[in-house]
Amino acid sequence: MSVTISAPDAVRVPLLPPPPLLAVNGLSRSFGPGCPRCEQLTGDAAGTSRCAACGTVIAVHEVSFEVGAGEVIGIVGESGSGKTTLLRSLHLDAVPGAGSMRVAGYGDLFTSSTPRTELRRSAVVMVHQNALAAGLSPGLAAESNVAERLLSTGCRNFTDARGQVSGLLEELGIHPSRHADPLGTFSGGMQQRVQLARALVSPPRVLLLDEPTTGLDPSVQADLLETVQRVTDKLGSATVVVSHDLDVVRILASRVLVLHYGRVVEHGIPEQVLDDPQHPYTQLLVASRLR
Ligand SMILES: Nc1ncnc2c1ncn2[C@@H]1O[C@H](COP(=O)(O)OP(=O)(O)OP(=O)(O)O)[C@@H](O)[C@H]1O
């Protein structure tokens, strides 16, 4: 008698892992003329990101990472380590000196012929530290601030737009009785939620979070982080969060990169990097957080 053994569905695995939604490769950016000695005179061993020969600052040097759908990667580092420059580059404020930023369905955003404003509408969206400094209007209703982005992506069905905006604001913890209130009358934490709603109302491929909880009370921070976690999970964007606060990264991210003088000196899962840091700089960063 012959017996056929077949694997149960649960143990079938795809031959290849799914491609990442965001793949950053060799991103470098510097400020200054550059010279042949820049690389040698900057970085960990040199103890500076400024070249002693020509004064150029190597703000970000050969940074590479990948982020999958629904995944959050955290970037940490002290002031001046290059976090903002990296995030701004990912938000296409300028084309960096070298590297690529591939986003599924769009190719390399750094060399794309699609206008930057268009890419920022559909492919890559940033949530800034402060909603009002990020360009949201304090005099405009919360719902109008959110609807503005939806309409800019081409949505012309106003009834649908209203329903979508209102549903999302409610999901992010803004009670319907406040949707028509001017944004300027909201607390800092609520303004951040409106900014998040604006970013997600037309889900971007890549979501960039720049110090999303700075200046908020600890209880408001925890609520906001829980919300970010829930919505990024649900919408499946690739998320990059930059924060001084190691706890923010520990809560949100499944992987963390440590930047020092613009270089990645350590990366891994938060439990590994933050609980058992290997690089002396990460050890210092973690120790200063505990002091
Ligand atoms: N436009 C610029 N011109 C010259 N140097 C710059 C410019 N922008 C940034 N830098 C330098 O690049 C390095 C990295 O700066 P960046 O702002 O990216 O660091 P950061 O980690 O975000 O710091 P912070 O946490 O204080 O915002 C710093 O030495 C900074 O002085």
The ligand as an SDF file (V2000), in Angstrom:
LIG
                    3D

 31 33  0  0  0  0  0  0  0  0999 V2000
   22.4410   72.7290    6.0760 N   0  0  0  0  0  0  0  0  0  0  0  0
   23.5280   72.3310    6.7520 C   0  0  0  0  0  0  0  0  0  0  0  0
   24.7270   72.8980    6.5140 N   0  0  0  0  0  0  0  0  0  0  0  0
   25.8320   72.4970    7.1700 C   0  0  0  0  0  0  0  0  0  0  0  0
   25.8490   71.5070    8.1040 N   0  0  0  0  0  0  0  0  0  0  0  0
   24.6800   70.9180    8.3820 C   0  0  0  0  0  0  0  0  0  0  0  0
   23.4560   71.2900    7.7260 C   0  0  0  0  0  0  0  0  0  0  0  0
   22.4660   70.5000    8.2090 N   0  0  0  0  0  0  0  0  0  0  0  0
   23.0270   69.6820    9.1130 C   0  0  0  0  0  0  0  0  0  0  0  0
   24.3440   69.9330    9.2110 N   0  0  0  0  0  0  0  0  0  0  0  0
   25.3170   69.2280   10.0840 C   0  0  0  0  0  0  0  0  0  0  0  0
   25.1460   67.8310    9.8410 O   0  0  0  0  0  0  0  0  0  0  0  0
   25.3070   67.1010   11.0670 C   0  0  0  0  0  0  0  0  0  0  0  0
   24.0680   66.2650   11.3100 C   0  0  0  0  0  0  0  0  0  0  0  0
   22.9960   67.1380   11.6250 O   0  0  0  0  0  0  0  0  0  0  0  0
   21.4970   66.6210   11.8850 P   0  0  0  0  0  0  0  0  0  0  0  0
   20.6370   67.8290   12.1100 O   0  0  0  0  0  0  0  0  0  0  0  0
   21.1070   65.7010   10.8080 O   0  0  0  0  0  0  0  0  0  0  0  0
   21.6710   65.7950   13.2470 O   0  0  0  0  0  0  0  0  0  0  0  0
   20.5340   65.2920   14.2400 P   0  0  0  0  0  0  0  0  0  0  0  0
   20.9770   63.9510   14.6920 O   0  0  0  0  0  0  0  0  0  0  0  0
   19.2120   65.3710   13.6060 O   0  0  0  0  0  0  0  0  0  0  0  0
   20.5970   66.3500   15.4240 O   0  0  0  0  0  0  0  0  0  0  0  0
   19.3740   66.8690   16.3350 P   0  0  0  0  0  0  0  0  0  0  0  0
   18.9260   65.6840   17.1240 O   0  0  0  0  0  0  0  0  0  0  0  0
   20.0300   67.9350   17.1840 O   0  0  0  0  0  0  0  0  0  0  0  0
   18.3240   67.4210   15.4350 O   0  0  0  0  0  0  0  0  0  0  0  0
   25.5750   68.1310   12.1510 C   0  0  0  0  0  0  0  0  0  0  0  0
   26.9710   68.2310   12.3350 O   0  0  0  0  0  0  0  0  0  0  0  0
   25.0280   69.4120   11.5630 C   0  0  0  0  0  0  0  0  0  0  0  0
   25.7050   70.5430   12.0850 O   0  0  0  0  0  0  0  0  0  0  0  0
  1  2  1  0
  2  3  1  0
  2  7  2  0
  3  4  2  0
  4  5  1  0
  5  6  2  0
  6  7  1  0
  6 10  1  0
  7  8  1  0
  8  9  2  0
  9 10  1  0
 10 11  1  0
 11 12  1  0
 11 30  1  0
 12 13  1  0
 13 14  1  0
 13 28  1  0
 14 15  1  0
 15 16  1  0
 16 17  2  0
 16 18  1  0
 16 19  1  0
 19 20  1  0
 20 21  2  0
 20 22  1  0
 20 23  1  0
 23 24  1  0
 24 25  2  0
 24 26  1  0
 24 27  1  0
 28 29  1  0
 28 30  1  0
 30 31  1  0
M  END
$$$$
